[in-house]
């Protein structure tokens, strides 16, 4: 007998209970040499903050190397080894914040989990000065949804799940069910 497809289920809102781990949003020790923040707000289609989303960040180190080091979830008091992975929950105002380093490549990879989503969403947060073939093929208005802005502590990247300023999301066919 062949498996029968079943109805999809939305993701969450169990993130605050099941997924956080100590120092999950700290890819590097806050205040350490080269440490910056990558922060922003996740908004829904009406522009309202999403208070129960979770974001995963994947990135190369400051030299552009993709780190293949185990231990991303075992951070005692602070990350001892940079692994290029972090996870941050949004607060009541939809805000999130990672402590990390500027990647030695042109972008951060971001995965978004939020209420109402049947599947996770994939996007990129490009450095303001980035030049990239994928980014360049987008219309300027769409391109701007993928580019971070600098502030006094690092980079800001707001994510809009729908609407006029909807962030460009990517599809990875091999990852879809």
Buried (B, 14 or more C-beta within 10 A) or exposed (E): EEEEEEEEEEBBBEBEEEBBEEBBBBBBBEEEEEBBBBBBBBBBEEEEBBBBBBBBBBBBBBEEEEBEEEEBEEBEEEBEEBBBBBBBBBEEEBBBBBBBBBBEBBBBBBBBBBBEBEEBBBBBBBBEEBEBEBBEEBEEEBBEBBBBEEEEBBBBBBBBBEEEBBBBBEEEEEEEE
